[in-house]
């Protein structure tokens, strides 16, 4: 049986799913801190900050015109 998270991912575009999947380690560490009282070390805290910064940049970065549309090969190249 699939979890609600996995079911929700099936409904989203691949780029969004990739970005959300990168947040899973951070979520697990945050839950460990809040629920279990675990204390991550300084390297883990730096890693979490880098991960959050990267996810923020990925979420806020506007799409370039070349990134919009399908990943199918360019039809003009086949005609050349």
C-alpha positions in Angstrom: 0.0 0.0 0.0 1.4 3.4 -1.0 1.7 6.2 1.5 -0.2 9.4 1.0 3.1 11.1 0.1 3.8 8.6 -2.7 0.2 8.8 -4.0 0.5 12.6 -4.1 3.8 12.4 -6.0 2.2 10.4 -8.8 0.0 13.4 -9.5 2.8 16.0 -9.8 5.3 16.8 -12.7 8.6 15.0 -12.5 10.6 18.2 -11.7 8.4 18.9 -8.7 8.7 15.3 -7.5 12.5 15.4 -7.7 12.6 18.6 -5.7 10.2 17.2 -3.0 12.1 14.0 -2.8 15.2 16.0 -1.9 13.4 17.3 1.1 12.8 13.9 2.6 16.2 13.7 4.5 15.6 17.1 6.0 12.1 16.2 7.1 13.4 13.0 8.7 16.0 14.9 10.6 13.5 17.5 11.7 11.1 14.8 12.9 14.0 13.2 14.8 14.8 16.4 16.5 11.1 17.3 17.4 9.7 13.9 18.1 12.7 11.9 19.4 14.8 14.7 20.9 17.8 13.8 18.8 20.5 16.5 18.5 22.3 16.6 15.2 25.9 17.7 15.1 27.3 20.8 13.5 28.0 19.1 10.2 24.4 17.9 10.0 23.2 21.4 10.7 25.4 22.8 7.9 24.1 20.1 5.6 20.5 21.0 6.5 21.1 24.6 5.8 22.7 23.9 2.4 19.8 21.5 1.5 17.2 24.2 2.5 19.0 26.8 0.5 19.1 24.6 -2.6 15.5 23.7 -2.3 14.6 27.4 -1.9 16.5 28.3 -5.0 15.0 25.5 -7.0 11.5 26.4 -5.9 11.9 30.2 -6.6 13.9 30.0 -9.8 11.7 31.0 -12.8 11.7 28.5 -15.6 13.7 29.4 -18.7 12.0 29.3 -22.0 14.1 26.3 -23.0 12.9 24.3 -20.0 9.2 24.7 -20.8 7.6 21.9 -22.7 8.5 18.3 -23.3 11.8 16.7 -23.4 11.2 15.2 -26.8 13.9 15.6 -29.4 13.7 18.7 -31.6 11.6 18.0 -34.7 13.7 20.5 -36.7 16.9 18.4 -36.2 15.2 15.3 -37.7 14.3 17.2 -40.9 17.9 18.6 -41.4 
